[in-house]
Structure formats: structure tokens, C-alpha cells
Amino acid sequence: MKNIVRVLRAERGWSQQELADRLDVSRQSVNAIETGKYDPSLPLAFAIARLFGRSIEEIFDDERGVTAEAAE
């Protein structure tokens, strides 16, 4: 699943570890999500969306025609 988590994190100047701490997950999990190697659980996807003040659809692209909007 494609996503803009890395872009949103970078806009805030957070390291992967800082984002991981805010989400209560490991830094490795954040890295895996950002690189598309791991799709977050629905509760984690909601937590990410809430943290960045965006909808899940704005952050994650299900690659079936629904696209994640680019960070502005």
C-alpha cells in the first residue's frame, strides 16, 4: 500500500523514532509502513490519520484506483 507517511513526518521534522513513540510502535514498524513493506492495522491507520489531522484516504492509497493526495 502506498502512503505519504514519510512526507507528513518530514514536514513536522520528526525522526522515525519520534513518530514511533507518538504511535506506540517500533521504529522498524514506522520504517516498514513508510517503505510499503507492511500495511498498518486499521486501528494503527486511524491513529496515524488522527495524529496528522488527515483522513485515512488522504494518507494511504489502496492501489485500486483510490489515490493518496500529495501533501501540500
Backbone torsions as a table, in degrees:
resi	resn	phi	psi	omega
1	MET	NA	125.2	176.8
2	LYS	-76.3	153.2	179.3
3	ASN	-158.5	169.2	179.1
4	ILE	-114.5	26.4	-179.0
5	VAL	-59.7	-44.3	-179.2
6	ARG	-59.6	-42.5	-179.8
7	VAL	-63.4	-47.3	-178.8
8	LEU	-64.1	-40.0	178.3
9	ARG	-63.8	-45.2	-178.8
10	ALA	-64.2	-37.2	178.4
11	GLU	-59.0	-31.2	-179.3
12	ARG	-91.5	-5.7	179.4
13	GLY	73.8	23.1	-179.2
14	TRP	-90.3	143.7	170.3
15	SER	-78.5	168.3	174.7
16	GLN	-60.6	-36.9	179.8
17	GLN	-66.0	-39.8	178.8
18	GLU	-63.4	-42.3	177.6
19	LEU	-64.8	-43.6	178.9
20	ALA	-58.1	-43.8	179.2
21	ASP	-61.7	-40.6	-179.6
22	ARG	-67.1	-29.4	-178.3
23	LEU	-97.6	-5.6	-178.0
24	ASP	59.9	45.7	174.2
25	VAL	-131.9	175.5	179.2
26	SER	-81.3	158.8	175.3
27	ARG	-62.0	-35.2	178.6
28	GLN	-62.9	-35.8	177.1
29	SER	-65.2	-43.2	177.8
30	VAL	-61.1	-44.9	179.0
31	ASN	-60.3	-44.7	-179.1
32	ALA	-64.4	-37.4	177.0
33	ILE	-67.0	-47.2	-178.2
34	GLU	-61.3	-35.5	-177.8
35	THR	-90.0	-0.4	177.7
36	GLY	78.1	12.9	179.1
37	LYS	-82.3	-15.0	-176.6
38	TYR	-144.1	130.8	173.9
39	ASP	-94.1	128.2	-177.8
40	PRO	-67.6	153.9	172.5
41	SER	-63.4	162.3	179.0
42	LEU	-59.6	-45.0	177.2
43	PRO	-60.1	-38.4	178.7
44	LEU	-69.8	-39.0	177.2
45	ALA	-60.7	-42.0	177.0
46	PHE	-63.9	-40.6	179.3
47	ALA	-63.1	-41.5	178.1
48	ILE	-63.4	-45.6	180.0
49	ALA	-61.5	-44.0	178.7
50	ARG	-63.1	-43.5	-178.2
51	LEU	-59.5	-39.9	-178.6
52	PHE	-93.4	-0.8	178.5
53	GLY	65.9	35.2	-179.5
54	ARG	-127.9	166.6	172.6
55	SER	-83.0	159.1	177.1
56	ILE	-57.8	-40.6	-178.4
57	GLU	-64.0	-28.8	177.8
58	GLU	-73.2	-25.6	-174.8
59	ILE	-97.9	-40.0	-173.9
60	PHE	-112.9	139.9	177.9
61	ASP	-111.6	119.1	-178.2
62	ASP	-78.1	1.5	176.5
63	GLU	60.9	20.9	176.2
64	ARG	-121.3	33.1	177.1
65	GLY	107.8	-17.7	177.1
66	VAL	-94.8	120.4	-175.0
67	THR	-106.5	145.0	174.1
68	ALA	-74.6	131.7	178.5
69	GLU	-72.4	140.6	178.5
70	ALA	-65.3	143.9	176.8
71	ALA	-65.5	139.2	-177.1
72	GLU	-92.4	NA	NA
